Amino acid sequence: MQQQQQAHLALYLPEILSHIFSFLVPNHPLEDVKKKLYTNLFPCLLVNRIWNKNASRIIWKNAYFDDKQYEFNSFLKLATTLQGDITFPTPSLSSSSAFASLAIADASPKRSCSTSTISSYDIDTPECEPETFDKIDSDHLFNKLDLAVPQSARLTNYRHSLRSLTIRKIKLNSLNEPLAKIGELAVHLVHLDIYICDHFNRQTLQPFLKHHNLIYLSLAGCHLISDDSVLQVAQNCPQLEHLDLRACGQVSDISISAIAMHCPRLRHLNVGRIRDREKITIRSIGLIAKHTNASVLGLAGCEVDDTCMEALAHYRGPGLERVSVNSCLKISNPTIYAFIRHCPNLSVFEMKECALIDDWEAVAELVQRKVLLTLCDVQNKACLEWARINGRNLDLKAPLK
């Protein structure tokens, strides 16, 4: 009798499997291929428990939903699944949703094969040619392999795997309840991006904060977010590095000061706004400069002045990389000189509609340092006219959006 060949040790080790599986997913998928994002991973779910667990972790790591109705339906399924209801119909392998993998892993096979009981160390694959994997459906795979993973283990894996959740432009009040439930169950979530969701509020945010794991938090355009919400962030997110509160007009110096004192690892802060400019001043931004690792600051439309920018340049120095003060009406030439003196690594400076800046020689120094500048038409014209009169050749370049 021919002895069964022992599989390579690498096929038993979760760390190596995860690394190998990561190459089966495009790093930056294009919009037209998102539907097949995880197609190459689905067969890995059906090999054995350890393969299923590692493939599931990758599939469940990032969840993204926008304002399309079918996306919202998938979002509701995610919330229901994490609560323990995993009885959805089995989709095809071309589905973009994590529920394709979920259904493949959970559906009952039509018949058992000779490997109906599979341990974590049995490395058996369905008997089909590799080139046919993209043509077979989940029923065919189940007829080749009975994968018995306990439901409790699957749920724990799903809840622990979700690291990043993005919700964009879902303006339905019905978003809040299932989203809060996800916040309670996604215990290792580190990246939360809620973009222009009109009904998102403090009560929905709170469950995400209690795990104390958030590193990246973006609530841009969520106008119900106020100081109360951001104070909770300061108290519960000591590892926070990225905070985006653009167009959150109710947020003021009160909560941003708390962020400065409780989130020392903060590197990115954006409190840009069109209205309520008086709510963000040197009172909080000075503390951000002094007590955090801020390298990127979005202050467009805020009530900051040269004194504030000089403090920022002084405290952050070489650590400062990108600053936006578009439409900050009190910013003038001393800000430019402060950045020239203290910030050699500044790469982007947005100064659109800062009418008091008119020292184009200082601006030319930034251009010479390859700093990308954002200017309005009036500023751009004045700068180029100064260069023409003084025989200077300025290559003004704006940052990519």
Order of alpha helices (4+ residues) and beta strands (2+ residues): alpha-alpha-beta-alpha-alpha-alpha-alpha-beta-alpha-beta-alpha-beta-alpha-beta-alpha-beta-alpha-beta-alpha-beta-alpha-beta-alpha-beta-alpha
